[in-house]
Amino acid sequence: MRFTFFLLFILTTVFVKAEISLPNIFSDQMVLQRETDVVLYGWASPNEEFTIYTSWNDTTIEMKTGNNAKWHLEVQTPKAGGPYTIIFKGNDNEIILNDVLIGEVWLCSGQSNMEWSANSKIDNKELEIANADHPNIRLFTVEKRSAEYPLEDVTGTWKTCSTETMPDFSAVAYFFAKKVQKELNIPIGLIDSSWGASCAEVWTPESVFKEHPELVTAHELVEPNNWVTIEKSTLYNAMIAPLTNFKIAGVLWYQGESNTANAITYQQLFTSMITSWRKKWNDEFPFYYVQIAPFKYGKPYEGGVLRDQQRRTLALNNTGMAMTSDICTVEDIHPQNKQDVGLRLANIALKQHYNVLEQEVYGPLFDSAKIIGNEIHIEFTHDKGLNSKGEKIDLFEISNSEGEWFAAKVKLKDGVVLVSSKEVKNPKAVRYAWKSTDISNLKNEVGLPASTFRSE
């Protein structure tokens, strides 16, 4: 009896291995990146011969796996459109992918504010759900997994955006796609690979920590929590690495709250993470992220330090940052207004990546600080119409030679901010909205808030 069971197990295993198989990112209702070379890939028996048919060009290609039982094929995708069909046909099985669209694919990652769905509670929840039927927006949620080493597949499936599927999907990502799809009138695919409470280190490949051992030391400051592992690289291995062969348009990122404990090194960590992802994809794709909102993090300045580190990450090419200090409450780490967050990310993409938007998409960003006598003169970029809507301009502080900080008196003259303090005769530096809970009231003509900064 045991021998019969063992023989049956062996024969079943051999049969399964003989079949063509695909990673889960390939399924009905999927979206492939338009007008580029995308890679179709998977597994089969070693040296197995089979064919792949793509309906958009009515072409059949003969394939053969290598000795490692893997195969991959680069195919050229057309302009946005569909639906199309892809057929994989071998000796032992046939896989037909139906309702395949060609459009723009965005990977959405980070922690709980990216994961946050309509069912988690957002503004105007019922109205947003009722209007969520968008057949040209497709959603893929990567199931939560961790791994010690990089994996080859994720768990999940593509679904058409509807009143049934939208409520449990990332709200920020959905509102981003809704705006972009409306403006471009092409299919949009969203891949949500996020996990609440995760620090950036878990999304960063091991290679980064080997190159930068100081980031290993900094990671020791991150405290364990009850919702997700803090072990380095484990979510990258399980939830990002398996996607790096799948062509994307770019990345949306909403994370940082869980790195306030080691905020001072966030720019280096974040920049290294973005660079490593681009290297893995072999693509300098756009990477747009959300600046964390003011909140009572526990320490007076850790939130401000992190926000400034995010601002400094804009020095990396092809990045963009959506400011959110005006659409938050310091009492809630999960602001309910996800609509404006998604809209601001979409506007950045439409302006910087798709070149179809002319309006300003940033709030004022620190450009320079010049010490003139006992004053510091501060200039910003994205500062047209700089104003505070008649309110007192505050939240500026200047430091003396001993490194002590004092609240500053502020004047706005010809678009330049002039700050001074009776306590500081020879100012050395300036900072703005530096407390964790500081909410900026300095804005430009489109009403977007100035970012936290420190001048050194």
C-alpha positions in Angstrom: 0.0 0.0 0.0 2.8 2.4 0.9 4.6 1.6 -2.3 1.5 2.2 -4.4 0.9 5.6 -2.7 4.6 6.6 -3.2 4.4 5.6 -6.9 1.2 7.6 -7.4 2.8 10.6 -5.7 5.9 10.3 -8.1 3.7 10.0 -11.2 1.5 12.9 -10.1 4.6 15.1 -9.4 6.0 14.2 -12.8 2.7 15.1 -14.5 2.5 18.4 -12.8 6.0 19.3 -13.7 5.3 18.5 -17.3 2.7 21.3 -17.5 3.3 24.9 -18.5 2.8 27.1 -15.5 2.8 30.9 -15.0 3.4 33.2 -12.1 0.2 34.5 -10.5 0.9 38.0 -11.9 -0.3 36.6 -15.2 -4.0 35.9 -15.2 -7.3 36.9 -16.8 -8.1 40.7 -16.5 -4.4 41.6 -16.2 -2.8 44.8 -17.6 0.5 44.8 -19.5 2.6 47.9 -19.9 2.0 49.6 -23.3 4.4 50.2 -26.1 7.4 48.4 -24.6 9.1 45.0 -24.4 7.4 43.0 -21.7 8.6 39.6 -20.5 6.3 36.6 -20.4 7.9 33.9 -18.2 7.2 30.8 -16.2 8.0 27.1 -15.9 7.6 23.8 -17.7 9.5 20.5 -18.1 13.2 20.8 -19.0 13.5 21.2 -22.7 9.8 21.2 -23.3 8.5 22.6 -26.6 5.3 24.8 -26.6 3.9 27.8 -28.3 2.8 31.3 -27.2 0.1 33.2 -29.1 -0.6 36.9 -28.6 -3.7 38.3 -30.2 -2.8 41.9 -30.5 -0.3 41.1 -33.3 -1.9 37.7 -34.2 1.5 36.0 -33.7 2.5 32.5 -32.6 6.0 32.0 -31.2 7.6 28.6 -30.7 9.3 28.2 -27.3 11.5 25.7 -25.6 12.5 25.6 -21.9 16.0 25.3 -20.7 17.5 22.6 -18.5 16.4 24.7 -15.5 12.7 24.2 -16.5 12.3 27.9 -16.9 11.4 30.0 -19.9 10.9 33.6 -20.8 10.0 35.6 -23.8 10.2 39.3 -24.6 7.2 40.5 -26.6 6.4 44.0 -28.0 3.2 45.5 -26.7 1.1 47.9 -28.8 -0.6 51.1 -27.9 -3.1 51.0 -25.1 -6.2 49.0 -25.8 -7.8 45.5 -25.6 -9.2 43.2 -24.5 -6.7 40.7 -25.9 -5.9 37.0 -25.5 -2.7 35.2 -24.7 -2.5 31.4 -25.3 0.2 29.1 -24.0 -0.1 25.7 -25.6 2.1 22.7 -24.7 1.9 18.9 -25.0 0.2 18.4 -21.6 -1.8 21.6 -21.1 -3.1 24.9 -22.5 -3.4 28.2 -20.6 -5.6 30.9 -22.1 -5.5 34.4 -20.6 -8.6 36.4 -21.5 -9.6 40.0 -21.1 -6.0 41.2 -21.2 -5.6 45.0 -21.4 -2.6 47.1 -22.6 -2.1 50.3 -20.6 -0.1 51.7 -17.7 0.9 49.6 -14.7 1.8 51.1 -11.4 3.3 49.3 -8.3 1.9 50.7 -5.1 3.8 49.9 -1.8 4.5 51.0 1.7 2.7 50.7 5.0 -0.8 51.1 6.3 -1.7 54.4 4.7 -1.1 52.8 1.3 -2.8 49.6 2.3 -5.8 51.6 3.7 -9.0 50.8 1.9 -12.5 52.3 1.6 -13.6 49.6 4.0 -11.0 50.8 6.5 -12.9 54.1 6.5 -12.3 57.0 4.2 -14.2 60.3 3.6 -17.4 59.8 1.7 -17.0 56.1 1.8 -20.5 55.1 0.5 -20.5 57.5 -2.3 -17.0 56.5 -3.5 -17.9 52.8 -3.4 -21.1 53.4 -5.3 -19.2 55.1 -8.1 -16.3 52.6 -8.3 -17.3 50.7 -11.5 -14.3 51.3 -13.8 -13.8 48.3 -16.1 -10.5 49.8 -17.5 -8.9 49.9 -14.1 -7.6 46.5 -12.9 -6.5 45.6 -9.4 -4.0 43.1 -8.1 -3.4 42.7 -4.3 -0.2 40.9 -3.3 -1.0 38.7 -0.3 1.1 39.3 2.7 4.1 37.0 2.9 7.7 37.2 4.2 10.7 35.3 3.1 14.4 34.8 4.1 15.5 34.7 0.4 14.0 36.2 -2.8 11.1 34.3 -4.1 9.9 33.8 -7.7 6.1 34.2 -7.3 3.5 36.1 -5.3 0.0 35.1 -4.3 -2.9 37.2 -5.8 -5.0 37.6 -8.9 -6.1 40.4 -11.2 -9.7 41.8 -10.7 -11.7 44.4 -12.6 -12.3 47.5 -10.5 -16.0 47.5 -9.4 -18.2 48.3 -6.4 -17.4 44.8 -5.2 -13.6 44.9 -5.6 -12.7 48.5 -4.9 -13.7 48.6 -1.2 -10.9 46.3 -0.1 -8.2 47.8 -2.3 -5.8 50.6 -1.6 -7.8 53.8 -1.6 -4.8 56.0 -2.4 -3.9 53.8 -5.4 -7.5 53.7 -6.6 -7.9 57.5 -6.5 -4.6 57.8 -8.3 -5.7 55.5 -11.1 -9.2 57.1 -11.3 -7.6 60.4 -12.1 -4.9 59.1 -14.5 -7.4 56.9 -16.3 -9.8 59.8 -16.8 -7.1 62.1 -18.1 -5.3 59.6 -20.4 -8.4 57.4 -21.3 -6.3 54.2 -21.3 -6.4 51.1 -19.1 -4.6 51.3 -15.7 -3.2 48.4 -13.8 -2.5 48.7 -10.1 -0.4 46.2 -8.1 -0.8 46.8 -4.3 2.1 45.3 -2.4 1.9 46.9 1.0 1.8 46.0 4.7 0.8 48.2 7.6 3.4 49.2 10.2 6.3 48.1 8.0 9.6 49.9 8.2 11.5 50.7 5.0 14.2 48.2 5.8 11.9 45.2 5.2 11.3 46.5 1.7 15.0 46.9 0.9 17.2 44.2 -0.7 19.9 42.6 1.4 22.5 44.0 -1.1 21.9 47.5 0.2 22.8 46.5 3.8 25.9 44.8 2.6 27.0 48.0 0.8 26.0 50.3 3.7 26.6 48.6 7.1 25.7 51.9 8.9 22.1 51.2 7.8 22.2 48.0 9.7 23.2 49.9 12.8 20.5 52.4 12.2 17.9 49.6 11.8 18.6 48.5 15.4 16.6 51.6 16.5 13.4 50.3 15.0 11.3 48.7 17.6 9.3 45.5 17.0 5.5 45.8 16.7 2.5 43.5 16.8 1.6 43.8 13.1 4.6 42.9 10.9 8.1 41.7 11.1 10.9 44.3 11.2 13.5 41.8 9.8 15.5 43.4 7.0 14.6 42.5 3.4 11.9 40.0 4.3 9.0 41.7 2.6 11.2 42.7 -0.4 12.1 39.0 -0.8 8.5 37.8 -0.7 6.4 40.7 -2.1 8.7 42.7 -4.4 11.4 40.5 -5.8 8.9 38.2 -7.6 7.6 41.2 -9.5 10.9 42.5 -10.8 10.5 40.8 -14.2 7.0 42.3 -14.7 7.2 45.6 -16.6 5.8 48.6 -14.8 5.3 52.3 -15.5 6.4 53.4 -12.1 6.0 53.1 -8.3 3.8 54.9 -5.7 5.0 54.8 -2.1 3.3 55.8 1.1 5.6 54.9 4.1 7.7 56.5 6.7 5.7 56.5 9.9 7.5 53.4 11.1 10.9 54.9 10.5 10.6 57.9 12.8 12.8 56.1 15.4 15.7 56.3 13.0 14.6 59.2 10.9 18.0 60.8 10.6 19.1 58.1 8.2 15.9 57.8 6.2 17.2 59.8 3.1 20.1 57.4 2.7 18.0 54.3 3.3 15.1 55.5 1.1 17.4 56.6 -1.8 19.3 53.3 -1.6 16.0 51.4 -1.7 14.7 53.3 -4.7 18.0 52.9 -6.5 18.1 49.1 -5.7 14.5 48.6 -7.0 15.4 50.4 -10.3 18.5 48.2 -10.6 16.5 45.1 -10.1 13.9 46.1 -12.8 16.7 47.6 -15.0 14.5 50.6 -15.4 14.8 54.2 -14.2 11.1 54.4 -13.7 9.4 57.3 -11.8 9.1 56.9 -8.1 6.4 59.1 -6.5 5.9 59.1 -2.7 3.8 60.7 0.0 5.3 62.9 2.7 4.1 61.7 6.0 1.5 63.9 7.7 2.0 65.7 11.1 1.1 63.4 14.0 1.8 62.9 17.7 4.6 60.3 17.2 5.7 60.4 20.8 8.9 62.5 20.5 8.7 66.2 19.7 10.8 66.3 16.5 11.0 62.8 15.0 8.1 63.5 12.6 9.8 66.7 11.3 13.1 65.0 10.8 11.5 62.3 8.7 9.5 64.7 6.6 12.7 66.7 5.9 14.5 63.5 5.0 11.7 62.7 2.5 12.1 66.2 1.1 15.8 65.7 0.6 15.2 62.4 -1.3 13.9 64.6 -4.1 17.5 65.1 -5.0 17.3 61.6 -6.6 16.3 61.8 -10.3 12.8 61.1 -11.4 11.2 61.3 -8.0 8.2 63.3 -6.8 6.6 64.0 -3.4 3.0 64.7 -2.5 2.7 67.0 0.6 -0.2 66.2 3.0 0.2 68.5 6.0 -3.0 70.4 5.1 -5.2 67.3 4.8 -4.5 65.6 8.1 -5.2 65.6 11.8 -2.4 65.2 14.3 -4.8 62.9 16.3 -5.0 60.2 13.6 -2.1 58.5 11.9 -4.5 57.3 9.2 -6.0 60.5 7.7 -9.4 59.7 6.1 -8.9 62.0 3.1 -7.3 59.5 0.7 -8.9 61.2 -2.3 -6.6 64.2 -2.2 -3.5 62.1 -1.6 -4.3 60.0 -4.7 -5.1 63.1 -6.7 -1.8 64.8 -5.8 0.2 61.7 -6.7 -1.8 61.5 -10.0 -1.1 65.2 -10.8 2.6 64.7 -10.3 2.5 61.7 -12.7 0.4 63.6 -15.2 2.8 66.5 -15.1 6.2 64.9 -14.8 5.8 61.5 -16.5 2.9 61.9 -18.9 3.4 65.6 -19.7 -0.3 66.4 -20.0 -0.7 68.7 -17.1 0.5 72.3 -16.8 -0.6 73.3 -13.3 1.6 73.4 -10.2 1.8 70.1 -8.4 4.1 70.9 -5.5 3.9 73.1 -2.4 6.9 75.5 -1.8 10.2 73.7 -1.4 13.2 75.1 0.4 15.8 76.4 -2.1 18.3 78.6 -0.2 19.0 80.5 2.9 21.2 83.6 3.0 22.3 85.2 6.3 22.2 89.0 6.1 23.1 90.6 9.4 20.7 89.3 12.0 18.2 88.0 9.4 18.0 84.9 7.3 16.5 85.4 3.8 14.8 82.2 2.6 13.8 81.4 -1.0 11.6 78.6 -2.2 10.9 76.9 -5.5 7.3 76.3 -6.5 6.6 79.5 -4.7 4.4 81.5 -7.0 1.8 83.4 -5.0 3.5 82.6 -1.7 1.0 83.4 1.1 -0.5 82.5 4.4 -4.1 83.5 3.6 -3.8 86.5 6.0 -2.8 84.3 9.0 0.4 84.9 10.9 3.3 83.1 9.4 4.9 81.0 12.1 6.7 77.7 12.7 10.1 79.2 11.6 13.0 78.8 14.0 16.6 80.0 13.8 19.7 78.8 15.7 22.6 80.6 17.2 26.3 79.5 17.2 25.6 77.2 20.2 23.0 75.3 18.2 20.1 76.6 20.3 16.8 77.2 18.5 14.4 80.1 18.9 11.1 81.0 17.5 11.5 83.5 14.7 9.6 86.6 13.7 8.6 86.3 10.0 8.1 88.7 7.2 7.2 88.0 3.6 8.7 90.4 1.1 8.6 90.0 -2.7 8.3 86.2 -2.4 11.2 86.0 0.0 10.7 84.9 3.7 12.7 87.0 6.1 13.2 85.6 9.6 14.9 87.0 12.7 14.8 86.7 16.5 15.7 89.1 19.3 17.5 86.2 21.1 19.8 85.5 18.1 22.2 88.2 17.0 24.3 86.0 14.7 21.9 83.4 13.2 23.5 80.2 11.8 20.6 78.2 10.4 16.8 78.1 9.9 14.2 75.3 10.1 10.5 75.2 9.4 7.6 73.1 10.7 10.1 71.0 12.6 7.9 69.7 15.3 6.2 66.3 14.7 2.8 68.0 14.9 3.5 71.2 13.0 1.0 72.0 10.2 2.2 74.4 7.6 0.1 77.5 6.8 2.6 78.8 4.2 1.3 78.0 0.8 1.6 78.9 -2.9 -1.2 80.1 -5.2 -2.7 76.7 -5.7 -3.0 76.2 -2.0 -0.3 73.5 -1.5 1.6 73.7 1.7 5.3 74.3 2.2 7.4 71.3 3.2 9.3 70.9 6.4 13.0 71.8 6.0 16.2 72.5 7.8 18.8 74.6 6.1 22.0 72.8 7.0 
